[in-house]
Amino acid sequence: MDDPGEVLVEQHRWRPQLVWVVPILAALVGASLMVESWKSRGPRVTLSFQSAEGLQVGKTLVMYRSIAVGRVIALALSRNGDGVVVTVDLDRSAAGAATEGSHFWVQHPRLGIDGDARVDSLLSGAFIGVDMANSGKFKDTFVGLEEPPALAHGRAGRLLTLHADTLGSLLPGAPVYFHQVRVGRVTETRLEDDHHGVLIRAFVDAPHDQLISARSRFWNASGINLSLNADGLQVKTESLTAVLSGGIAFEDGPSGLPSTEDAHGADYSLYRDRATAFTPSPGEPDLVRMRFKHALRGLNIGAPVEMVGVDIGHVSAIDLEFSPKDQSFSVVVSALVYPQLMGHAYDTLAEQGTAGSQDRVAALVGRLVTRGLRAQPRMGSLLTGQLYLAVDFLPTAPRVTFDASRRPLEIPTVESSTGELQLRVSSIAEKLDKIPFADIGNHLDGDLSTLQTLLAHVDHDLLPPATATISEGRSTLSALHDALSSDSPLRGSIDKTLEDADAALQEMRALAGYLQRHPDALIRGRKPDPKDPGTP
């Protein structure tokens, strides 16, 4: 039996309430998100830029191949204040960006003339671009690029080095064309190490890099190429992009052209245009001189030197020379002549042993001089007045003494046809000066006075009677017109007379016919004709 003094205590068990379900689920979701964030979180890197223009904490993304792989989490000034430090959290999938060799840059909204203009950034704003190196060597501090790199890591293709005398309008990013199809781009332009030229690096994408061979010729395709020939005016350009930002074009040369690449197969010459690129190498030049007694206005350094119409060199210097003996000046023109540009003629001379040695060349030139070989300035363009030097055979040229021992070789000259024309014009002017134009003018003045007096006499004495005679002739013609009109009496009389004359002629014709049939009627008279009822 229970103790009556015992106090019974009722025990309550904890029962889960429905109100706790929501916080528990929220905590589980938060925990799962934290786990996922921890799993997807990649390395944290710091980037140094000159400016943070367009960058925002928590909003600016890190993009790789148009995919977001990170986000900016902090912006701060550098220690010395000459730049900014950007802290970026990368995704685990972009861990390869935190390695040596990777590049970061700020991609601002821009429009360009080439196909790489970032139009999408106009809507999304600035972002940080990344080019992953995936080198395996961890690195978390980078100096950002101010411009996007011209060549991305792992891009298939071929990197070429081109050498040129001048850069022209080529810029990094300029296109490379093959038969007007874009196959690559210029990645770098700078001076050569010896400062005597320009070095240009270009990348040709695969599979177009297989088009490059040892005979490939590269030329500057910038701007517009105008040419005026027998076919008319021709305008050539690769594209609008090449006109504005420059460009390079290349083609495979014919089998006859020598190779232009270096031993490593990566260095080529960049020619100024396509015509120059496919012109055979001129070889080593020879220096020649030509002496002229008259002025050569219009002849400039670089003017062509032609032999029988073929371009074989150009003018390299123009100097004045004074002769104390006769106290006169002469123009000495130095020119670089490329014998190999003579083509088959040079090959023939080489086979005969007259090419290569200066003594042999001098002996050959001496023989040609005796046949009339001379250098002569000629007009290249009537519009510009520019001159060029023509080395040609002039059989009528006066004989000269050729010094084969002089070095450099000196070619005899004759005056230009333009100079001769000027001399002839001067001679004509002198002859015209001798003509007594004043006396001729005085005589003409006297003759004109006499003619004026004669005309006055005709006007006062001859014209009035002539006018009266013409008036009387008009009156006579008018009266004659009235007399011959269709309703005038004279016209009626004339018509009646003509009718009577016609009737008389008919009677005479009938009589003549009767006499022809009856000639005896002239003696016996006319007999009655029963067939003619009108006969008596």
ZAMARGU-4260 file (C-alpha; in steps of 0.2 Angstrom, whole numbers, plus 5000, padded with zeros to 4 digits):
<rodrens>
0) 5000/5000/5000 | 5006/5017/4996 | 5012/5029/5008 | 4999/5042/5010 | 5013/5055/5013
5) 5022/5052/4997 | 5020/5066/4984 | 5018/5060/4966 | 5028/5071/4953 | 5022/5070/4935
10) 5036/5069/4923 | 5035/5077/4905 | 5044/5071/4890 | 5051/5084/4877 | 5042/5083/4861
15) 5048/5091/4845 | 5038/5106/4839 | 5034/5111/4821 | 5041/5128/4824 | 5059/5121/4825
20) 5058/5113/4808 | 5062/5129/4798 | 5077/5135/4807 | 5084/5117/4806 | 5082/5116/4788
25) 5090/5134/4785 | 5105/5128/4795 | 5107/5113/4785 | 5105/5123/4769 | 5118/5135/4775
30) 5130/5122/4780 | 5129/5113/4763 | 5132/5130/4754 | 5147/5133/4765 | 5153/5116/4761
35) 5150/5119/4742 | 5158/5136/4743 | 5173/5128/4752 | 5174/5114/4739 | 5173/5127/4724
40) 5184/5140/4731 | 5201/5142/4723 | 5217/5151/4726 | 5217/5170/4731 | 5229/5181/4721
45) 5234/5199/4721 | 5236/5209/4705 | 5245/5226/4703 | 5238/5238/4690 | 5241/5257/4686
50) 5223/5261/4688 | 5207/5253/4695 | 5196/5262/4682 | 5180/5252/4680 | 5183/5239/4694
55) 5171/5236/4708 | 5172/5226/4723 | 5160/5211/4723 | 5154/5215/4705 | 5169/5214/4693
60) 5172/5196/4687 | 5187/5187/4681 | 5184/5180/4664 | 5193/5166/4655 | 5187/5162/4638
65) 5170/5171/4641 | 5167/5161/4657 | 5167/5169/4675 | 5181/5160/4685 | 5183/5173/4699
70) 5178/5189/4707 | 5186/5205/4714 | 5185/5205/4733 | 5196/5220/4738 | 5204/5236/4730
75) 5218/5246/4738 | 5232/5257/4734 | 5249/5251/4733 | 5262/5255/4746 | 5271/5268/4736
80) 5254/5275/4729 | 5259/5273/4711 | 5246/5260/4707 | 5232/5249/4714 | 5232/5232/4721
85) 5217/5221/4717 | 5213/5205/4727 | 5204/5192/4717 | 5196/5175/4723 | 5198/5162/4709
90) 5187/5147/4707 | 5195/5130/4710 | 5193/5126/4691 | 5204/5141/4688 | 5218/5135/4699
95) 5229/5135/4684 | 5229/5154/4683 | 5239/5155/4700 | 5254/5148/4691 | 5270/5156/4684
100) 5267/5163/4666 | 5249/5168/4668 | 5244/5185/4663 | 5230/5196/4670 | 5223/5212/4662
105) 5208/5224/4663 | 5197/5223/4648 | 5188/5240/4646 | 5173/5242/4634 | 5180/5247/4617
110) 5175/5246/4599 | 5188/5242/4586 | 5190/5240/4567 | 5196/5222/4569 | 5187/5206/4573
115) 5193/5206/4591 | 5184/5222/4597 | 5175/5217/4614 | 5158/5223/4610 | 5151/5212/4625
120) 5160/5223/4637 | 5150/5238/4632 | 5135/5230/4641 | 5143/5220/4655 | 5156/5234/4660
125) 5175/5231/4663 | 5181/5214/4668 | 5198/5206/4672 | 5204/5194/4658 | 5216/5180/4662
130) 5227/5169/4651 | 5231/5153/4661 | 5249/5146/4660 | 5245/5130/4669 | 5264/5129/4672
135) 5262/5119/4689 | 5273/5132/4699 | 5261/5141/4711 | 5261/5160/4711 | 5249/5172/4719
140) 5256/5189/4715 | 5255/5196/4698 | 5259/5212/4689 | 5244/5215/4677 | 5246/5220/4659
145) 5239/5236/4653 | 5234/5229/4636 | 5228/5211/4632 | 5242/5199/4626 | 5243/5197/4608
150) 5246/5178/4610 | 5237/5166/4622 | 5246/5151/4630 | 5243/5135/4621 | 5237/5143/4605
155) 5241/5131/4590 | 5251/5140/4576 | 5268/5147/4572 | 5277/5162/4578 | 5288/5171/4565
160) 5301/5185/4566 | 5301/5198/4551 | 5314/5210/4548 | 5311/5227/4539 | 5319/5244/4536
165) 5304/5254/4542 | 5288/5250/4552 | 5276/5259/4542 | 5258/5259/4550 | 5260/5242/4557
170) 5253/5240/4575 | 5252/5225/4587 | 5236/5216/4583 | 5237/5221/4565 | 5231/5206/4554
175) 5241/5194/4543 | 5233/5189/4527 | 5235/5175/4515 | 5226/5178/4498 | 5216/5191/4508
180) 5210/5179/4521 | 5215/5183/4539 | 5226/5169/4546 | 5236/5178/4560 | 5241/5194/4568
185) 5256/5205/4573 | 5261/5202/4591 | 5276/5213/4593 | 5285/5228/4585 | 5301/5235/4591
190) 5318/5241/4585 | 5332/5229/4580 | 5346/5227/4593 | 5358/5236/4582 | 5345/5250/4579
195) 5347/5248/4560 | 5330/5241/4557 | 5313/5235/4564 | 5309/5218/4571 | 5291/5212/4569
200) 5284/5196/4577 | 5269/5188/4569 | 5259/5173/4574 | 5250/5162/4561 | 5236/5151/4567
205) 5235/5133/4564 | 5232/5125/4551 | 5236/5140/4541 | 5254/5139/4547 | 5257/5125/4536
210) 5255/5137/4521 | 5272/5145/4526 | 5287/5138/4517 | 5305/5142/4513 | 5300/5152/4498
215) 5286/5162/4506 | 5287/5181/4503 | 5280/5193/4516 | 5276/5211/4512 | 5268/5226/4521
220) 5250/5227/4515 | 5246/5243/4524 | 5237/5257/4516 | 5231/5258/4498 | 5241/5254/4483
225) 5238/5264/4467 | 5246/5260/4451 | 5243/5269/4434 | 5248/5258/4419 | 5241/5253/4402
230) 5226/5245/4410 | 5221/5261/4418 | 5221/5266/4436 | 5221/5251/4448 | 5217/5252/4467
235) 5223/5237/4478 | 5221/5234/4496 | 5219/5219/4507 | 5205/5226/4518 | 5198/5241/4527
240) 5207/5235/4543 | 5224/5235/4534 | 5221/5252/4527 | 5218/5259/4545 | 5228/5249/4556
245) 5241/5241/4544 | 5243/5223/4540 | 5255/5210/4533 | 5252/5198/4518 | 5261/5183/4512
250) 5261/5171/4498 | 5272/5156/4492 | 5284/5162/4479 | 5288/5152/4463 | 5301/5138/4463
255) 5314/5149/4454 | 5316/5161/4469 | 5329/5157/4482 | 5324/5154/4500 | 5322/5169/4512
260) 5321/5160/4529 | 5335/5158/4541 | 5343/5142/4547 | 5329/5140/4561 | 5315/5143/4549
265) 5307/5157/4558 | 5315/5173/4552 | 5310/5181/4535 | 5312/5198/4527 | 5297/5210/4526
270) 5296/5219/4509 | 5288/5236/4506 | 5276/5229/4493 | 5271/5213/4484 | 5281/5218/4468
275) 5297/5220/4478 | 5294/5204/4487 | 5293/5194/4471 | 5308/5203/4462 | 5323/5192/4462
280) 5338/5198/4473 | 5348/5211/4464 | 5364/5205/4472 | 5379/5216/4476 | 5379/5233/4468
285) 5393/5242/4459 | 5396/5261/4461 | 5397/5271/4445 | 5399/5290/4442 | 5392/5301/4428
290) 5398/5319/4426 | 5386/5333/4418 | 5390/5350/4413 | 5373/5357/4415 | 5360/5359/4429
295) 5350/5343/4433 | 5335/5351/4441 | 5322/5337/4444 | 5335/5323/4447 | 5334/5317/4465
300) 5342/5304/4475 | 5334/5288/4473 | 5329/5291/4454 | 5330/5276/4444 | 5345/5271/4432
305) 5339/5262/4417 | 5349/5253/4404 | 5340/5251/4387 | 5323/5253/4397 | 5327/5240/4411
310) 5329/5247/4429 | 5346/5242/4435 | 5350/5254/4449 | 5346/5271/4457 | 5355/5287/4461
315) 5364/5287/4477 | 5372/5304/4478 | 5372/5321/4468 | 5388/5332/4471 | 5395/5348/4464
320) 5413/5348/4458 | 5423/5363/4454 | 5437/5364/4441 | 5451/5377/4444 | 5458/5374/4427
325) 5443/5381/4417 | 5434/5389/4432 | 5418/5379/4430 | 5406/5368/4440 | 5400/5351/4435
330) 5387/5340/4443 | 5394/5323/4448 | 5380/5309/4450 | 5384/5293/4459 | 5373/5278/4456
335) 5372/5260/4463 | 5370/5248/4449 | 5365/5230/4451 | 5372/5220/4436 | 5361/5205/4441
340) 5346/5215/4436 | 5351/5214/4418 | 5344/5196/4419 | 5350/5184/4405 | 5362/5198/4398
345) 5372/5196/4414 | 5372/5177/4413 | 5379/5178/4396 | 5392/5190/4401 | 5396/5179/4416
350) 5398/5164/4404 | 5410/5174/4394 | 5420/5179/4409 | 5417/5198/4407 | 5407/5199/4423
355) 5412/5200/4441 | 5430/5207/4440 | 5431/5226/4439 | 5445/5226/4426 | 5434/5215/4415
360) 5419/5225/4418 | 5429/5241/4414 | 5435/5233/4398 | 5418/5228/4393 | 5411/5246/4396
365) 5425/5253/4386 | 5420/5243/4371 | 5402/5248/4373 | 5407/5266/4375 | 5415/5265/4357
370) 5398/5259/4351 | 5390/5274/4358 | 5385/5269/4376 | 5381/5285/4385 | 5372/5291/4401
375) 5358/5304/4398 | 5346/5312/4409 | 5328/5310/4403 | 5311/5316/4408 | 5301/5303/4418
380) 5285/5313/4420 | 5279/5329/4412 | 5267/5332/4427 | 5281/5331/4440 | 5296/5336/4430
385) 5306/5322/4438 | 5321/5315/4429 | 5329/5298/4428 | 5346/5292/4421 | 5345/5282/4405
390) 5361/5272/4400 | 5358/5269/4381 | 5367/5268/4364 | 5368/5284/4355 | 5377/5281/4338
395) 5377/5300/4335 | 5385/5304/4351 | 5403/5312/4349 | 5418/5301/4352 | 5426/5302/4370
400) 5441/5295/4378 | 5436/5282/4391 | 5448/5279/4406 | 5446/5261/4411 | 5458/5263/4426
405) 5447/5276/4435 | 5438/5269/4451 | 5424/5271/4453 | 5420/5268/4435 | 5414/5284/4426
410) 5402/5282/4411 | 5402/5296/4398 | 5387/5307/4397 | 5377/5318/4385 | 5366/5332/4388
415) 5347/5328/4391 | 5335/5330/4377 | 5326/5342/4389 | 5342/5353/4389 | 5343/5352/4371
420) 5325/5357/4369 | 5328/5372/4381 | 5343/5377/4370 | 5333/5376/4354 | 5319/5386/4363
425) 5332/5399/4368 | 5339/5400/4350 | 5321/5402/4344 | 5319/5416/4357 | 5335/5425/4351
430) 5329/5424/4333 | 5312/5431/4338 | 5321/5445/4347 | 5329/5450/4330 | 5313/5452/4321
435) 5308/5471/4320 | 5291/5470/4328 | 5291/5489/4331 | 5293/5493/4312 | 5281/5479/4307
440) 5269/5487/4320 | 5271/5504/4312 | 5268/5498/4295 | 5253/5488/4300 | 5247/5504/4309
445) 5249/5514/4292 | 5240/5500/4282 | 5226/5500/4295 | 5224/5519/4293 | 5223/5518/4274
450) 5211/5504/4275 | 5200/5514/4287 | 5200/5529/4274 | 5195/5517/4261 | 5181/5510/4271
455) 5175/5528/4275 | 5175/5532/4256 | 5165/5516/4252 | 5153/5520/4266 | 5150/5538/4261
460) 5151/5537/4242 | 5147/5520/4236 | 5135/5513/4248 | 5120/5526/4245 | 5120/5523/4226
465) 5121/5505/4229 | 5106/5506/4241 | 5096/5515/4228 | 5099/5503/4215 | 5094/5489/4226
470) 5078/5497/4230 | 5074/5500/4212 | 5078/5482/4208 | 5066/5477/4222 | 5052/5488/4214
475) 5055/5480/4197 | 5054/5462/4204 | 5038/5467/4214 | 5030/5473/4198 | 5035/5458/4188
480) 5028/5447/4202 | 5011/5456/4201 | 5011/5455/4182 | 5014/5436/4182 | 5001/5433/4196
485) 4987/5420/4192 | 4973/5433/4191 | 4983/5447/4181 | 4977/5451/4163 | 4994/5448/4156
490) 4994/5430/4164 | 4977/5427/4155 | 4983/5433/4138 | 4999/5422/4140 | 4988/5407/4144
495) 4976/5410/4129 | 4991/5413/4117 | 4998/5397/4123 | 4982/5387/4121 | 4980/5394/4103
500) 4998/5389/4099 | 4994/5372/4105 | 4979/5370/4094 | 4989/5376/4079 | 5002/5364/4083
505) 4989/5350/4083 | 4982/5355/4066 | 4999/5356/4059 | 5003/5339/4066 | 4987/5332/4058
510) 4992/5340/4041 | 5009/5333/4041 | 5002/5316/4044 | 4990/5317/4030 | 5004/5323/4018
515) 5015/5309/4023 | 5001/5297/4018 | 4995/5306/4002 | 5010/5316/3996 | 5001/5320/3979
520) 4989/5331/3989 | 5001/5345/3986 | 4997/5344/3967 | 4979/5337/3966 | 4972/5343/3982
525) 4965/5334/3996 | 4952/5320/3992 | 4938/5316/4003 | 4941/5301/4015 | 4926/5291/4018
530) 4933/5285/4035 | 4936/5303/4040 | 4918/5311/4042 | 4926/5327/4044 | 4935/5327/4027
535) 4925/5338/4013
</rodrens>
